[in-house]
Amino acid sequence: MTPSKQHSIDEELAKMIATDFQPFSIVEDRGFKSFVKTLNPTYTLPSRKTLSQTTIPKLYDTERALWQVRVKQAPSVCLTTDCWTSRTTCSFMAVTCHFIENYKMTSCLLDCFEFTDRHTAENLAEELVRVAKEWQVEDKVVCCVSDNAANITKAIKILKWTHHPCLAHTLNLMIRDALKVVKPTLDKVKAVVEFFHKSTVATQRLKSTQCQMGMPELRPKQECATRWNSTFYMLKRILETKDAIISTLALINAPVDALCQEEWELVKEVCTVLQPFEEVTVEISAESYVSASKMLLLCKGLQRVTAQQTVTMQKGKELVAALCSAMDRKFLRMEYNTVHSETTLLDPRFKKLAFNDNRAVDEALQRISAAAARCTPSSQPAPPLEGQVFEEPQTSVVWRLFDERATGDATRRNPTADAIMEVRSYLEEPIIQRAEDPLSWWQAKASVFPRLVKVMEGRLCIVATSVPSERIFSKTGQIISERRNRISASKLRHLIFLNANLH
């Protein structure tokens, strides 16, 4: 085997380890060694030490250099950040970057590193700006998205970056707080669920009862303290198994308080009230990129749906009132928020649809027009749409004089007037379907709105949640497994970067 072929396979092995969270010790496993030998007897597996100390770091350096070129070319970036503590009680911080590249949303993990200092606002700000400087984006950050914790909020304020609270985290806090009004019933449900999870006898009897009743065998679900929708799933599951639960508790004379009829009705109404919130939470958590332009629409929609439920609810009126009050506080003056208003107006799917206040629209449009006036339209033609071939036409002598006069006329035009005209023309364009890609629309219209498209690049790159950073830690948790719980922070950093950024 040639050295270049050996190197190529070594690199693919490193990519597999980073992509699939395999431990370095896989190269010492008898079964894997036999499998590789069968595939190619001439290939020699690298040692565990070579893999972890040479191959992976080299791959990391190569991929990082490629991403640095791409990130450096971005006109504007949105950062998301989050912190996490592992099972080995080590604290980590992640920073992800989002930007528009050739009219496609692009995301990159900039860094995931061990954070040994105290989590003060000053220390967090120091690390954030360090990462931003390393990637040469400190002057391009249009927004930084995080949870609502006071320390990270203050850190972003210290850096004078625009802070945008994570929608998923905001919903979690809001709903958790509102659910306190139905706490007595929730506590009863939790006690019943916990009983079945602790008692194998009760679980077996429940399965038997479900079978006798012709019901599917469904085990009660426990809630997770950090995720509000786990409470929704717990309530939904107990409703689905209601008859079997009631029968089983009575048969075994369980030492838990059974729910009365009124409480069962309350649980049903609570599920109805929470259903729209669960749909929104799933949508913003499932997508790899949720534009901040969606936020205004989603929050307004939740307010309208919940307000309508005031009429239909009987037992759940108190919860509806608590949610309405919480949304009034959290979503107060959303239309006047710079991030919400400008991203929504510059999204061709929404524009003015989410606004109730014309004054908020006018103020946002003034800011957008002023930003557009400061932009210099590119003299380069917009990149062709996928599948198109663009050829620069040859200029004849006949047209050359006209072109010179036209260019001179263009340089004498008023940037402010041009920007206002672009904004007006953009608003007159028909709204596109919600399922369509707004960036593809802007690509097709780039030559029509040369100033506005530059403003758009600094708005539609803003994401609605810090979920991208949170996902990094779910992967980090998989890497710090029982087989590799002593992995060093530097090796972990390399693996997480490669796992997130390899394609």
N, C-alpha and C positions, 0 to 999 in steps of 0.2 A: 504494500500500500504506500502511495506517495505521501510525503509530509503534508501537502496541501489537502489531500483527501482526508487524512487523519484529522487535521485541524477542522475541516468542514464538519465532520461527524461529531467531533468533540463539542463544537459550537451548538449543533442541534441537540446534543445530549444536555448541554447547559440550559438551552431554551426549554426543553421538556421538564427539567427539574424546577425551573422558575415558573413555568406555566401551570404545572400540575401539582405544585407543592410537594414534590418528592424530596426525601432527605438525601444528603450527599452520600450517605452510607449505602444507597441503592447499588452503587458500583461494586460493593463487597458482597451483595446478596447472591447466593449460589444460583438461584433460579434465574435472576436477571443476567448473570454472567453466561449461563448456559444458553439463554435465549439469544443474546447478542452474538455469541460464537456461532450459533446455528445460522443467523442472518448473514454474518460475514466473518469467516474464520481468520481473515487477515487483519481485522481491526483489533487494536489493543485498547482496552478500556483504560482511561486515565485513573490515577489513584484518587482517593477521596481528598487528599491534601491538595493535589494538583487542580482538581475541579473547583474546590472552594477558595483556594488562594491565588489561582492564576486564571483559569478559564472563565469563571463567573465574573471576576473583577474586570477582565478585558472586555467581555461582552457588555458589561455595564458601562464602561467608558465609551465604547463605540456607540451604543444606543443613546447615551446621554448627549454626546456630541451632535448626533443627528437631530435630536429633539431641540437642542439649544439653537441650532440654525433656524428651525421652524418657528420656535417661540420668539426669537429675536425679530423675525420679520412681521410678527403680529402687530397691527396698528394699536389695538387696545386689548386688555385682558381682564377677565373676572377671576378672582381667586376664591376658593373655598377652603376652610380650615376646621380641624377638629382635634381633640385630644382623647387619649384612651389609655387605660391601664390593663396590662396583660395579666394572665394567670400567675406569672412569676413576679407580679407587683412592680413591673417596670412600666414607666410612663412614656408614651409616644405621641408625637405631633405629626400631622399630615397636612400638606398644602397641595391643592390641585389647581390647575390653571385651565381656563376655557377661553377660546378665541375663535374668530371666523377666519378660515383659510380657504381661499378659492370658493367662497360662498358655501362652505360646509362648516358645521360646528365641529370644532376639534377640542379634545380634552387631553390633558397630560398631567401625570403625577410629577410634581416638581421634586418633592422630597417627603420621606417618612423616616423620622429619626427619633432616637431616644432622647427624651426631655428630662434631664436630671435636676434642673433647678426648680425652685418653687414656682407655682403657676400664678405669678403676679402679672398684672397688666403690663408692667415695664419689661419683664422677662419675655412674655409672649410677643410683645411688639418688637423686641430685639431680634427674636428668631424669625419673625415674619419678614422683617426688612432684610435680614441676612439672606434668606432664600430668594427674595425678590431681586436683590442686587446680584447674587450669583447667576441668576437667569436674565439679568439686564431688563427687568420689567418694572422696576420701582416707579418709573415715571409714566407707565402705561396702565396702571391699575385703576379701572373705572369704578370697581365695586369689589367688596370683600364680603362673602357670605359665611355666616357662622351661626351657632346656636345663640340663645338669649342670655348666656352666662355673663355676669357683670364684668369678669376679668377680661374676657376676649373682646367684649363690646368696647371696653375702655381702651384696650390695646390698639384696636383699629382706629379709634378716635385719636389716640396719641399720634398715629402715623398720618392723620388727616386724610384717610381714605374714606370713601362713602361706605357705610356699613349697611348690610341688608340682612335682617334676621331670617333664618331658615323657616320656610312655611310649614314644613313637616313638624319641626320642633315647636313652633308657635301653636299649631293645632293640638299637639300632644299636651302642652301645658294648659291650654284653654279647656279642653275636654276633661282632662283629669280633675281640674278645679271644679267644673260644672257637675261632675258625677258625684261630688260630695253630698248633693241634695238627696240622692237616693242611696246613701251609704248603708243604712240599716238593711235594706233588701239585698244590696250587693254583698254585704258581709255574710248574710244567710246563704246566698248562692255559693260564695267562696268556701264556706264551711262544708257544704254538701259535696262540692267538687273535690276538696281536699280529702274528705272521708273516703270517697271511692278510689282516690289515688293511693291512699295509705293501706286500705283493706283489700287484700286479694280475694277474700271470701265475698265481699260486697261486689267487687268487680265481676267475678264469675257469675254471681246471682243476677247481676244486671244484664250480662250477655245472654243468660238463659231466659230471662224475662223478655228481652227484646226479640229473641228467637221465637218464643211462644206467641208474641203479639204480631209476628210477621214484620218486624221492624229491622232495619239494617243495624249491625253491631257497631255502635258509635260510643267511644269512650268520652267522658266529660273532659273538657279542655281547661287547663289552668291558665291564669293570666300571668303576664310578665309586667313587673312594676314599671318598667321604662317605656312600654308601648301601650298607648291607650286602646288601640284596636284589638289587642289581645283580650281586653275586657269584653269588647263587643263579640268576639268569637266565642268566648266562654258563655255569654248569655244566649247567643244564637244556638249553640250546641245543646245547652240545657233545655231550651225550648223544643228542639228537635227530638229530644229523648224524654220529654216531660212525663208521659204516661208510664213509661218503664221506670223512671226515677221514682215517681210517687209510689208505684206498686212495690218496688224493691225495698225502699226505705221502710214501708209498712210491714213487709214480710219478715225482715230481719230485725225489726224493732231497733233501728239505728239510733245511736246517741247524738243525733243532730236535729235541730229544729227544721221541720218541713215548711215549705212556703205555703201560705194560705192563698185562696183564690185571687184576692186583690193583688197580692204580690206577684202572682203569675201574670196577671193582666198588666201590671207595671213593667215587668221584664219584657213583655211583648212590645209595649209602647216605647220603651227605652231603645229597643233594637230598631224600631221604625224611625225614631228620631236620629239615631246614630248612623243609619245606613248611608245617607249622602256624604257624611264626613268620612266614612270608611272608603267610599268610592273615590273621593278626592285623594285620600291618603295613599291608596293603592296606586292611583295614577301617577302621583308625583314621586313615589318611591320606586316604581317599576321601571320608569323610563330612565335611560342613561343621561338624558339632558332634558330638563324642563325649563323652558324659557320663562324669565320673570314676567314677560308680557302676558302670560296666562294667569298670573296671580290675581290681578284685578277682577278678571272674569270669574275665576273660581270662588274667590271670597264673596263677591257680590251674589253669586249664585247660591252659596251656602246661606247667606243672610236671608235671601228671598224664600228659599225652600223652608227654612226653619221658622220664619215668621208665619208662613201659611199653615204650619202644623199646630199653631196655637189654637186654631179653630177645631181641629179634629181630635186632639189629644184629650183624654179624661184624667188618667192617672199620671201621665207624664208631663202635665202642664208646668210643674215646677222646674223640671229639667230643661224644657224648652225656654222658659223665662231666663234661667241661668245662662244658657248658651247664647240667647239673643243679647243679654247684657254683656257677656264676655266679648262677643263679636263687635258690639258697638264700641267697646273700649279698645280692642286690639286693632280693628279695621278703621278706626276713626280717621277721617280725612285722607284715606288711601289715595283718592283721586288727586290730591295735592302733593303726594310723595313723588319726588323727582324720578326715582327708578321706576315706580309703577306706571306713572302717567306717560313718560317718554317712551318706554319700551312698548307699552300698549298701543300708543298712537303710531309708532313706526312698524308695527306688525300689520301687514296688509290683510290679515284675517280678522282683525278686530277694530283698529282705528278708534273711532269715537263711540263704538257700541257699548262699552262698559261704563261710560260716564253718565252721571245724572246732573252734574254741575257744569254748565257752560263756561263758567269763569275758570274752573280748573283746566278745561280744554284750552282756553285762550292763553292761559299762563304757560302751559306746557308747550304749545305751538310757538309762542314767542321765544322760549328758550331753545327750541329746536331750530327755529329760523336764525337766531343769533349764532348758534353753533355752526350751522350750514354756511353762513356768511363768512365765518373765519376759515373755512376749508378752501383749499385750492383744488379745483377740479383737475383730475389727472388728464394729461394730454394723450396718454396711452389708451387705445381702445379696450373696452371690457373684454375679458377672456371669453372665447366662444362657448356656447352651451355644449353640453356633452353630445358628441356625434357630429358637431358642425366643424367645417374646415374654413378658417378665416384667412383670406389672402388680401394683403395690402395692395390697393389699386395703384397702378403707375400714373403719376401726374404728368399730363401733357403740357407743352409750352402754352397752349391756348388757355388752359385753366390756371396756370401758375399765377398770373397777375390777379385774378379774382381771389385765389386762395390767400394771397398776401394781404389783400384789402380786407377780406373776411377775418383773418387772424388779427389784424390791427383793430378792427371794430370790436372784436371779442375782448381785447385787453382794456378797452375803454369803458366796458360795461360796469355797472354798479353791483358789487358783490351782495349787498343787502337786498337790493331789488331782485336780483337773480334768485337768491335764497327764498324770498317770500313767494316768488312765482313758482318755484319748485314745490314748495310746501302746498300751495293752493292746488297745483296740478295733481300732486300725489293724492290729496284728499278727494279729488274728483274721480280718481280711478275706482272702478268697482271693487268691492271687497271680495277676496277669494275664499274658497271653501275652507272650513276649519281643518280638514284632513290634508290640505295642500302644504307644501313646504314654502315658508315665507322667504327663505334665503334663495331658493330657485327663482322666485318672483323677482327679487331684487337683482339677481344676476341678469335676468332678461331685460330689466329696466335701468340698468346701470348707466347707459349712455343718455337716457332721458333725464335722470336725476343725478348728475355727477357730483353735486355737493352733498345732497341728502344721503346718498349711499355711504359716504364717509362717516356721517353722523350715525347712521344705522349700525356700522361695524362696532361702534363703541356702546351700543345699547342692547342689541339682540344677542350679544355674547354673555349678558348677565343671566345667571341661573337663579332659580327660585329657591333651591334648597342646598344644604351642605351634605346631602346624601352621598355625592361622589367621594367626599373625604371619609364619611362613615363606612362606606363599602370597603375602603382600604383596610380598615381595622377588622372587618369580618375575615378578610384574607390573611391579615397578620395573625389573627387568632388561629387560623388553620396551619400556618407555618410553625407557630410556637406550639407544637403538638407534643404528645408524650415521647415520640421518637426523636424530637429535636428541641427539647425544652432548654438546652444549654447553648443554643446558637448565639453567636456574638451579635452585638448591635450593628456592626459594620456589614456583616454578611446578610443580616436581615434587611438592612437598608437596600442592598444591591438586589436581593431577591424580590422585594416588594416593588421596587422601581421597574424591574424587568417584567414582572407579572402584570403590572398595570399598563405598561407602555409597549410591550411587544405585540405585533400584529401578524 
